[in-house]
């Protein structure tokens, strides 16, 4: 059993697609666009799709106007390069 099969609780690194869609403005439609444009990483396991919890939380913070989310997004970008 992989870590992705569990709903992210404390210490989990992923949201399911449905959980992530609830966290961002624009919901599932916007999330699909962000994934297809490469703005958000998504991973498949069978029929399920998972998204990095830290990225989704940072995006939700950015949408709400939180200053800390910009720092987190910068860190994610720097680590992925």
N, C-alpha and C positions, 0 to 999 in steps of 0.2 A: 504494500500500500504506500503510495507516495504522499508527500506532505500536501499536495494539491487537492486530495480527496476530502480534506477537512475544511469546514468553514473557518475562516480566519478568526481565531480568538487571540488572546494575548500571546505574542510570540510567533504567530503565523505570518507568513510573508505575502500572502495572496488574497485577493477578493475574487469571488466568482463574478462573471459578467453582470449578473443581476444585482449583486451587492454593489458593485462599482457604479452601475447605472443610477442607482438610487442616491449615490453620494454627490454626483455632479449635476450642475444645471444643464438642462437639455436632455437628460436621461439617456436611454438606450440609443436613440438616433444620433445624438452628438457623440457618444462613445464610439459607435461604429465608424463615424467619420474620422475621429481622432486616431483610431487604430489603423484604418485604411491609409491615412496620410502619414503614418509612422510617428505620430506625435506621442503615442502611448504604446508601450510594448504589451502584447497579449500572447499567451501561451495556451496551446490546446493539449488536452489529455482526453482522448476519446472524443465524445460529443461535447465535453465541457470546455469552457474557455476561462482562463484565469488571468488576472492583471496584478501587477506589482502593487501591493498595498501602499507602500511609501509614495509611489507616483500618483496614485489616485487621491490619497490624503493631501498631498501637496497641491494637486490641481484643485481640489475642493477648497482648500485654504486660499489659494490664489483667487478663485472666483468670489470668495467672501471678503476679499480685501486684506487678508492677513499678510503682514510683512514677512513672517518667517517662511512662508511657502516659497517665496522667491529664492531664498537662500537654499532651501532643500532642493528645488528644481535645478539650481545651478550645480549643486553637489552631484546630483544624479547625472546631469549632462557631462560634467567633468570626469566622473568615474566611468562612464560608458565610452568615452573617446579613446 
